[in-house]
């Protein structure tokens, strides 16, 4: 019976797997390190009809924060139809930012954290996503 460690095909597969994992790891590290690049913020949400005051308060407070870091509104729409898949909510906000790190810092700031209760009460569903260029 042959040992696996003496099989050249297994050695080649192990080496190739290691190389592919290393390349993937390096690529992921580069992506996470490159936070000064541009990014697009995508927010999908569904209002909580029981607390529209919290929703309005959140929007009134968060929009100036986003605009203060050079956010540019691309789209702010009501989602009308879902052609395929599950509905991401009722509303869609798309904004471009020149610096991803500034956006991350904003979401981690005490100022933003102070409005999280309004966000959590004003929306029954909310998804906040960053979309970077696909290379």
C-alpha positions in Angstrom: 0.0 0.0 0.0 1.4 3.4 -1.0 1.7 6.2 1.5 0.0 9.4 0.5 3.1 11.4 1.3 5.1 9.5 -1.4 2.5 10.1 -4.1 3.7 12.9 -6.5 0.2 13.8 -7.5 -0.9 14.4 -3.9 2.3 16.5 -3.3 1.4 18.6 -6.4 -2.2 19.1 -5.3 -1.1 20.1 -1.8 1.4 22.6 -3.1 -1.1 24.1 -5.6 -3.7 24.4 -2.8 -1.2 26.1 -0.6 -0.2 28.5 -3.3 -3.8 29.4 -4.1 -4.6 29.9 -0.5 -1.6 32.1 -0.1 -2.6 34.2 -3.1 -6.1 34.5 -1.8 -4.9 35.6 1.6 -2.5 38.2 0.2 -5.3 39.5 -2.0 -7.7 39.8 1.0 -5.1 41.5 3.1 -4.5 44.0 0.3 -8.2 44.7 0.0 -8.6 45.3 3.8 -5.4 47.5 3.9 -6.6 49.7 0.9 -9.2 51.6 2.9 -8.3 55.0 1.4 -9.9 54.0 -1.9 -13.3 55.2 -3.1 -16.3 53.2 -2.1 -20.1 53.2 -2.7 -22.5 53.0 0.2 -25.6 51.0 -0.5 -28.4 51.1 2.1 -31.7 49.1 1.7 -34.3 49.5 4.3 -37.9 49.0 5.4 -39.6 51.5 7.6 -41.0 50.6 11.0 -44.6 52.0 10.7 -44.8 52.1 14.5 -42.0 54.6 14.9 -41.8 57.0 11.9 -40.6 59.8 14.2 -37.4 57.7 14.9 -36.9 57.1 11.2 -37.3 60.8 10.4 -34.9 61.7 13.2 -32.3 59.2 12.1 -32.4 60.4 8.5 -32.2 64.1 9.5 -29.1 63.3 11.6 -27.3 60.8 9.4 -27.5 62.6 6.1 -25.5 65.7 7.2 -22.9 63.3 8.7 -22.6 61.5 5.4 -22.5 64.7 3.4 -19.8 66.1 5.7 -17.3 63.4 4.5 -17.9 64.3 0.9 -20.6 61.7 0.3 -22.5 62.3 -3.0 -26.0 61.0 -3.3 -26.4 58.9 -6.5 -29.8 57.5 -5.9 -32.5 57.8 -3.2 -35.5 55.8 -4.3 -38.4 53.7 -3.2 -38.1 50.1 -4.4 -41.1 49.5 -6.6 -40.7 45.9 -7.9 -38.5 42.9 -7.4 -38.0 41.1 -10.7 -36.1 38.2 -9.2 -35.0 37.2 -5.6 -36.1 38.5 -2.2 -37.1 42.1 -1.6 -34.2 44.0 0.1 -36.8 46.4 1.6 -38.8 49.5 0.6 -36.1 52.1 0.2 -32.7 52.3 -1.5 -29.9 54.8 -1.0 -26.7 54.8 -3.0 -23.9 57.2 -2.3 -20.3 57.5 -3.5 -17.5 58.4 -1.2 -13.9 59.4 -2.1 -12.4 57.7 1.0 -13.7 54.4 2.5 -11.8 54.9 5.8 -13.6 58.2 6.4 -16.9 56.3 6.1 -15.7 53.5 8.4 -14.6 56.1 10.9 -18.0 57.8 10.7 -19.9 54.6 11.5 -17.5 53.9 14.4 -17.8 57.5 15.8 -19.6 58.4 19.0 -21.7 60.9 17.0 -23.0 58.1 14.8 -23.4 55.7 17.7 -25.6 58.2 19.4 -28.2 57.9 16.6 -28.2 54.1 16.4 -31.3 53.8 18.7 -33.2 56.0 16.2 -32.0 53.7 13.4 -32.9 50.5 15.2 -36.4 51.8 16.1 -37.1 53.6 12.8 -36.5 50.6 10.6 -37.8 47.1 10.8 -35.0 46.1 8.3 -31.9 47.9 7.3 -28.8 46.8 5.4 -25.7 49.0 5.2 -23.2 47.8 2.6 -19.9 49.0 1.1 -19.3 48.3 -2.6 -15.8 48.7 -3.8 -14.6 48.5 -7.4 -14.3 45.0 -8.7 -10.9 44.4 -10.2 
